[in-house]
Every structure is written in C-alpha cells, then in structure tokens.
C-alpha cells in the first residue's frame, strides 16, 4: 500500500470512490434518487472545487488529502480541514467498499492523526457520521473515538438526517498517530 498526498489531477478518481462509498454505506439511509442519480456529478463538483488551485502544504497546512493506492488503483482516502474553533475536522474517510475491514481505513486514520498531530499539535480531531451508519460508528469506536454530540443536519439529496459527532482528544490523536 502506498500513501501519497492528493493532487488536483486526482479529483475524478476521488469523486468516483467517494460516490461508490456513499452508494454502499448510505443505501437505505439517504434518498435512492440522489444516490442513484446526481451523486457522482455532485462529488465531482465538490472535489474539483476543493482541489482547484491547491498545492500540498499550502495555506498554512489548513487541509490535507491523503490517498491510499495499491497496484496503481485508489483504495481509499482521507481529507482533513483545520477549523476556526481550533479543532481538526476529519471530513472524509472512505475506503473502496471491497477493501473494508482490510486495514486500509485504520492505516488512513493513523496517518491522518499523524498529520493533525504534526501540523496542529495539541488540537482535537473530530468527525461527523450519520447515526444510521452502524459499520462506520463501530469502526470509529474501535479507533477510540468518543461520541460528543448528536444533531440533525441537511445532507446532499435534500433531507435532514441525524448525525453523531465523534472526537479524539489531543492526547489520543498523538497516541494514535502513525
């Protein structure tokens, strides 16, 4: 498994994996009309915008995109964003559905925490997960995350869904960093 920083040229590959991950993880949770309809184009627009004019390490390490590849194929990715409140948002952690439970997610999580600990020392990391995404919740709990708040959020597809925030203290981020 090779890890590297994502670049603008990776936007379409990332969007395709992101869409495929959502179609698997959110079937029965998000509207099928969205998952089977405009999802891929929505993700392409998101990643094109996120990566436009970006350079690794730019903007004072405000964000980081890490790709996991094997045999020249994208197996997973993670994307982190420093937040105004001082915490670091793990905004995306997606693994090719066929590679789940293979260690790719844990490797990406460890390296994401490593980036956060090195570039934002002493800061907590958090993420938001749909409450009905039980496999993801189980993974985050196995990785030491603690549920810190519940709320409803408007998600792509035009619906409001229940969300749980999971967080890691600065100490646990450092301990889990790889």
ABEGO torsion letter per residue (X at the ends): XBBBBBBAAAAAAAAAAAAAAAAAAABGABBAAAAABAAAAAAAAAAAAAABGBBBGBGGGABBBBBBBBGGBBABBBBBBBBAAGBBBBABBBBBAAABGAGAAAAAAAAAAAAAAAABBGBBBBBBBBAABAAAAAAAAAAGBBBABBBBBBBBGGBBBBBBBBBBBAAAAAAABX
